[in-house]
Amino acid sequence: MDISYILNELGEDREQYFNAVAPPIIQTSNFACNTVAKLRDMLQHEAEVHFYTRGNNPTVTMLEQKIAALEGAEHAIAFGSGIAAVSAAVLSQVKAGDHIVCVKKPYSWTNALMRKFLPRFGVEVTMVDGTNPENYRNAIQPNTRVLYLESPNSFTFELQDIAAVVAIAREHSLITIIDNSFATPLYQHPIAMGVDIVVHSATKYIGGHSDVMGGIICAKREVVNRIFEGEFMTLGAILSPHDAWLLLRGLRTLPVRMERIAATTRQVVAYLEQHPKVEQILFPFIPSHPQYELARKQMRNNTGQFSIVLKTNQIEQVDLFCDSLQHFLMAASWGGHESLIYPVSASYSSGNYKSSLPFNLIRFYIGLEESDYLIKDLEQAFAKI
């Protein structure tokens, strides 16, 4: 299916809403029925109809159709945040007594789900170095149900060989789940590689404007409908119609934004590669990276995130560098129009270091600014240390 068709036409029945170019926000909680027979039928097929906005809403449905098509999935379901989607996807596949093998160093709240929340309910989790697929195989137990991937993963951006992990999962009849937020549905297609469930933080690139939160699960229709009837309807972490409309707006420009971000990121990384005050760059799309060939194999392009290790053993120097940047905002998340940094040194509090990552590691996100504008800012900040 053509990307232009998906983004601009799929699911958009404009004749039903006065031929408006932008879709309407169907801001309603309820949908009425004319007969008891109709109501009875809707109750029996709630996963597929518009009956109650806590279940389905036309504006939200349009978003789900588009992202499912971009991912090459049969169906999708939208949530109010990325971690809501991750949690529902994982919870839908396990019960007390089960076991999950998860990649090390995932997104912080995924890490909390795996290490703190699931064990409270009798679900065991083993964290593995995902750069070697055999680590997944070696961690499998008789009660293992899920192999969880996040490729590339947060902050240090290691990749997992998706096809290899899927092959291991199939040998043992296990479910694979991947967080594909980093790469977007444009630059990595896990379902085509055999992954069962794909999750996204739509807050990031899909929204693209740093003004909305959302999450998506993509999978086979049977899997999505089972999540709808269980975790989705029970826990109620829904996406509002207005937020779905904002995400639809973000989707319109996703390809052009990603192209601009990818090109600018390569230029900024090239500058940082030669800088004497940078000890290391964590970015899988530079030839010196040990997973460069794998990145080129399973991703269509780079995106805007990378980390650097600053060449210093003084936390004060890291803080000074970060504080000196004038055009990189210091904030969590990523995927919007603005360039960002997130220093691991912020995990220090009163001399107590609370991270397994090196204190001189700084995560960057490149937005839509000109590369020269950002590089000049980096230059003046480097000059301060």
Secondary structure, 3 states (H helix, E strand, C coil): CCHHHHHHCCCCCHHHHCCCCCCCCCCCCECCCCCHHHHHHHHHCHHHCCCECCCCCHHHHHHHHHHHHHHCCCEEEEECCHHHHHHHHHHCCCCCCCEEEEECCCCHHHHHHHHHHHHHHCCEEEEECCCCHHHHHHHCCCCEEEEEEECCCCCCCCCCCHHHHHHHHHHCCCEEEEECCCCHHHHCCHHHHCCCEEEEECCCCCCCCCCCCCEEEEECHHHHHHHHHHHHHHHCCCCCHHHHHHHHHHHHCHHHHHHHHHHHHHHHHHHHHCCCCEEEEECCCCCCCCCHHHHHHHCCCCCCEEEEEECCCCHHHHHHHHHHCCCCEECCCCCCCCCEEEEHHHHEECCEECCCCCCCEEEEECCCCCHHHHHHHHHHHHCCC
